[in-house]
Amino acid sequence: MAAWTYDEALKRLLAHEGGYSDHPSDPGGPTNFGITIHDYRKYIDAAGTADDVRVMSIAQAKAIYRSKYWNAMRCDELPAGVDYAVFDYGVNSGIGRAPKVLRRVLGLDASTSAMTTQVIAAVRQRDPKAVVSAICDERLRFLQSLRTWPVFGRGWGRRVAEVRAAALAMARGELPSVRPAADARQTPGRGQVPESKVGKECIRTGIPTVTAVGGFGFSDWVVAHPVASVAVVLLVVGGVALGLGWLSRRRNRRQETPMPDTPVVPLSQPA
């Protein structure tokens, strides 16, 4: 793996990610250089705030990118071009999704995101340009399926197109000639399944969210199913009202029903 691919990939990534943002539709919350407050708290300061993220240094951001993304997905062992496509996808949509997509396009088991020796060996047997195109095709389809596509779709689509063109150039052993669009940094959203506003507020304040079985939060279900959640609330409220009404009527009936007279047992007459 040539060192220039990492340098070029990181340079292009930072151009796409831009500076500080805290868009209300961005599930990542406060973000700087593409590093979310979640990652800041994990790798730099567990008690970090939005202001800490705002003043984060570029060196800190680069260290996180190298450790969490590039090294974790074994990009040094991937062919030129494929490394950048996987790296950028992992940053934008998570290191759990990008390796699964790579495994799927290689015809391997995609139920896991493990970047095993088998994956490395398989990708080296394929045409890197074909692998790059397949990854970018799947990535675009996934982004278009997200409900935040209307907000960030224009920037996401441009980013995928630019990543594809640059990765294909790298796969040919060329330095990409087209630089990232200047306005790409105005669309900083994470291409991930968004979390709820309640979850974002808990992250901001440090309060843990209530999580159901399998790690899926109730607040996430509410956001994902707004109509059903309203129906559930109405049913619960209605059930409580009916229950209180029944108890009230029962109490009133008990108060209104006269108690039967106690029979008087005559005293026996003295002999």
N, C-alpha and C positions, 0 to 999 in steps of 0.2 A: 504494500500500500504506500503510495507516494504521499509525502507530508503535505504537498501543495493542495491535495483534495480537501484535507481537514481545514486548512487555512482559508481556502476559497469557500467551503461550505459554511464555516462560521461567519465569515464576512458577509455573505449573502443572507444568512439567517438573521443577523443583527439588523441588516438594512430592512428586512421585512418586518421584524418585530417592533422596531422603533423604540421610542422612549417610554416615559411613564404614562399610564392610562388607568382608568377605573370606570369603564363603561358599564352601565347598569345591566346590559344584556350579555356581558362577558362573564361566563361561569368561573373564570379564574380569579375574579376580584381585582384588587390593586396589583398592577403588573408593571415591571420596568425591564427593558431590554428583553421582554418575553418571559422573564422570570416572575412567577406568581408569588403571592404572599405565602402560599402553602410551602413552596420550595424554599423560600427565604427562611421560613421558620424551621424547616427540616435541616437545611445545610449551613445556615449562618447564625440565626438567633431565634430560639424557640419562642421568645416573647416579642418578636418583631412586630411592628405596627405598619400601617400604610405609609406613614412618614419615613420610616426606616427603608421601606421598599423604594420610595421616591429618591432617596439619596444614595442608594446602593451604587457601588463602583462598577465599572465595566469589567474590571479584573475579577470581582466576585461573581458576576454573571457568567463570564467565560469559564471559571472553575466549575460552576454548577453544570454548564452545558457539557463540559468534557467528562465529568464524573457520572452524572445521572443519565445522560442521553448517549453520547458518542461511545464511551467505554462500555456502558451497560448493554448496548445493542451490538457490541463487537464490530463497530464500523471499521476499525483498522484492518479487519480481516475480510471485508467485503470488497468486491471489485469497484474501481473508480466509477463514479456516477451512481451506482446502486447505493454506495455509502451515503451520498448526499441525499438521495431520494428517501431512504429509510430514516436518516437523521432528521430531516426537516419534517417528515410526517410524524415521527415520534414526538418532536417538540410541540407540534401543533395539535396532535390528537392523542398523545399518550404513548408511553413505551410498552403498554400492554397491547395496543391495537396494531401499531406499525409492524412488529415482528410477526404477528399472526397473519397479516396481509402478505408479507414476504413468504411465509411458509405456504400459504394458500396458492400463490401464483407459481410456486415451485412444485406443487402437487404433493406437499407434505401435510401431516396432521396439523390442522389449524386450531385445535382445541386448546393449545398452549401457546404461550408467547416466548418459550425458551429458545434462545439463540444457541443451539447446540452445534457440535462439530459436524453433525449430519447436514445442518442447514448451510454451514459455511462451504462444505464440500459440494453440495448440490448447486448452490448459486454460482460457484466457479465453473461448473460444467455448462452453464447457460450463456446465451448471448446477453451481455449486460444491457444493451439497448432495449431488447425485448422485455427484460425484467423491469427496467425503469418505466417503460410505457405502461406495463400491466399494473404496476404499483400506483402510478398517477391516475390511471383510469378508475381504479377502485377507490382511490382517495377522493376523487371528485364526486363519484356517486354517493359516497358516504356523507360528504359535506352537504350535498344537495338534499339529503334526507333529514337534516337537522332543522328544528323549528327556528333556529337563529339564522338560517340561510338568508331570509329577507333582509336581515340587518347587516350581516357580514359577507353575504354571498359574492358581491362584486369583487371585493378585495381577495376573498379566498380563491375564487376562480382565476383571478389574475396571478395569484401566488402559485397555484398549482401549475399553470401554464409556464411560468418563468422557471419553476423548479424543474419541470420536464425538459425544457430547452437547455438549461444549464447542465443537468445531469446527463443528457444525451451527448453534449459536447465533451464532458469529462470522460464518458465511456469511450469516446473516440480519441482520447488522449489530448484534447484541446482545452485551452483556457476559455471559458465562456466569455463571449464578447458583449452580450447584452447585460446591462446592469439592472438590478431590480427597479421597478417603477417608483418614482419619487413619492407618489401618493399611496403606495401600498401600506405605509406605516400608519395610515389613518384608519385602518381596519384591524385593530389588535385582538379581535376575539379569538378565543380558543376553539378549535374545531373538535370539541368534545361534547358529550352528552351533558347539557347544562344542569347544575344543581339548583335547588330552590332558593328563593330570596331569603327564606328562613335560615337555610343552611349557610348562606353568605353572611347573614347578620351574626350567626353564631360563631363563624370563623373570625369575623371582625372583632367580636367581643371576647372570644376565647371560651364561650359556652358550648359544650358538646351538644350535638344534635341527638334526638331520639332515633335509634336505628332499629329497623325490624330485622327479621331473619334474613340471612344472606347479604346483609350490609345495605339494604335498600331502605332509606329513611321514609317515614310517613309523610314528612313535608315534601319529599320528592314526588311521592305518589299524588299528593294534592295538586302540585303544579302540573304534573303530567296528565291528570284527569280532573280538570276543573269542574265539569258538569256533574260527574259522578260524585265528587267531593261535596258539592252543594246539596245533592240529593241525600247523601249520607247524613250531613248536618241536619237537614230538615227532618229526616226520619228519626234521628236521635232526639231532636227537640220535641217532635210530635209525640214520640214514645214517652218521654219524660212528662209532658203535659198530660197525656192520657193517664199515666200512672198516678200523678198527683191528683187528678180529677177523681179517679176511682177511689183513692184513699180518702179524699174529702167526703165523697158521697157515702162511703161506708161509715165514716165517723159520724156523719149527720144522722144516718139511719139508726145507729146505735143510741144516739142521744135522744131521738124522737120516740123510739119504741118503749112503751111502758113496761116496767118490770112486773111480772105476775105477783099477785098478793100471796103472801105467805099464809098458808092455812093455819087457823087458830086451833090448837088442840085443847079441848075443854079440860079443865082441871077436875079431877075426881072429887066427888062429894064425900065429906067425912061420914063415916058410918054412924 
